[in-house]
Amino acid sequence: MHPTPPELVIEGSARIGDTPIFGPLRLCMPAGRWTCLLGPSGVGKTTLLRLLAGVDDVTDFTGTITASDGLALPGRMALMAQGDLLMPWLDVLGNVTLGARLRGAPRDKERALAMLNRVGLGEHARKTPEALSGGQRQRVALARTLMEDRPIVLLDEPFSALDARTRAQMQDLSAEHLMGRTVLMVTHDPAEAARLGDAIHILSESGLTDFTPPQGAPPRPVDDTETLAAQGRLLALLRAPAMP
Ligand SMILES: Nc1ncnc2c1ncn2[C@@H]1O[C@H](COP(=O)(O)OP(=O)(O)OP(=O)(O)O)[C@@H](O)[C@H]1O
């Protein structure tokens, strides 16, 4: 039984040296829900994700990151970074079980192989990452993240390298596996946000804008009328000129 995932709130501003990156802002990620963050390139989405994950040692962050249960965050999060960060000397199976290996825990080979089958890479378990395509590598990274089985999951453009069909399949798989977890996903794809978001926000130079997601539980059907309309409205917002 998993402990109930907490609500997460990040509140504050970030700069690198003299350059402001984002904020002041307040982003709330509801407990057990999927939050999507969109916005133009370079606006600070990855920085925000990395700050939450506690892996950013470049950015000066002034503010607070809090979990509603008051417990510390380290050890409760999985981060799928923008690059796949696969270890070139490990095979696919070794990469998917890397978390267990780093923790000195026994690796669950059977579960890892089942996960690889779910991401369509069962045949590739013994290959090294260099023998895979970009989309296959991204699915290995996804499998590794899902294997971690954490209550809080941070995803940075997790499906960006996938073809449309595989992307929809991996969205469905991730929604199934991460149901009830507190998820923050950075994406450039309005369709993806409209399908998966319980909450949707746009980060721009002028701050955070909330966007009302379509009704219905994610993952919403790709051809759902309301979801398609939300996708269109999101794209229009993303194309609007930045506020001065
Ligand atoms: N190590 C670094 N040193 C200096 N500046 C950095 C560093 N990493 C990121 N930046 C700057 O911080 C800003 C925010 O970067 P970040 O990667 O968070 O943007 P993003 O919104 O995720 O962009 P994208 O959508 O292109 O991934 C950018 O202007 C970037 O140039």
PDBQT file of the ligand as one rigid body, heavy atoms in Angstrom, charges set to zero:
ROOT
HETATM    1  N1  LIG A 301      23.462  26.060 -16.091  1.00  0.00    +0.000 N 
HETATM    2  C1  LIG A 301      22.944  27.240 -16.514  1.00  0.00    +0.000 A 
HETATM    3  N2  LIG A 301      23.676  28.374 -16.486  1.00  0.00    +0.000 NA
HETATM    4  C2  LIG A 301      23.159  29.544 -16.889  1.00  0.00    +0.000 A 
HETATM    5  N3  LIG A 301      21.910  29.689 -17.349  1.00  0.00    +0.000 NA
HETATM    6  C3  LIG A 301      21.134  28.604 -17.415  1.00  0.00    +0.000 A 
HETATM    7  C4  LIG A 301      21.605  27.315 -17.002  1.00  0.00    +0.000 A 
HETATM    8  N4  LIG A 301      20.605  26.426 -17.170  1.00  0.00    +0.000 NA
HETATM    9  C5  LIG A 301      19.565  27.120 -17.681  1.00  0.00    +0.000 A 
HETATM   10  N5  LIG A 301      19.883  28.417 -17.835  1.00  0.00    +0.000 N 
HETATM   11  C6  LIG A 301      18.997  29.453 -18.340  1.00  0.00    +0.000 C 
HETATM   12  O1  LIG A 301      17.840  29.471 -17.535  1.00  0.00    +0.000 OA
HETATM   13  C7  LIG A 301      16.696  29.765 -18.320  1.00  0.00    +0.000 C 
HETATM   14  C8  LIG A 301      15.617  28.738 -18.061  1.00  0.00    +0.000 C 
HETATM   15  O2  LIG A 301      16.052  27.473 -18.563  1.00  0.00    +0.000 OA
HETATM   16  P1  LIG A 301      15.088  26.203 -18.496  1.00  0.00    +0.000 P 
HETATM   17  O3  LIG A 301      15.864  25.044 -19.035  1.00  0.00    +0.000 OA
HETATM   18  O4  LIG A 301      14.538  26.109 -17.141  1.00  0.00    +0.000 OA
HETATM   19  O5  LIG A 301      13.940  26.641 -19.521  1.00  0.00    +0.000 OA
HETATM   20  P2  LIG A 301      12.713  25.806 -20.079  1.00  0.00    +0.000 P 
HETATM   21  O6  LIG A 301      11.518  26.655 -19.914  1.00  0.00    +0.000 OA
HETATM   22  O7  LIG A 301      12.687  24.463 -19.478  1.00  0.00    +0.000 OA
HETATM   23  O8  LIG A 301      13.110  25.706 -21.624  1.00  0.00    +0.000 OA
HETATM   24  P3  LIG A 301      12.805  24.535 -22.714  1.00  0.00    +0.000 P 
HETATM   25  O9  LIG A 301      11.330  24.562 -22.934  1.00  0.00    +0.000 OA
HETATM   26  O10 LIG A 301      13.584  25.007 -23.906  1.00  0.00    +0.000 OA
HETATM   27  O11 LIG A 301      13.311  23.240 -22.153  1.00  0.00    +0.000 OA
HETATM   28  C9  LIG A 301      17.160  29.835 -19.767  1.00  0.00    +0.000 C 
HETATM   29  O12 LIG A 301      17.247  31.168 -20.162  1.00  0.00    +0.000 OA
HETATM   30  C10 LIG A 301      18.512  29.180 -19.753  1.00  0.00    +0.000 C 
HETATM   31  O13 LIG A 301      19.352  29.774 -20.709  1.00  0.00    +0.000 OA
ENDROOT
TORSDOF 0
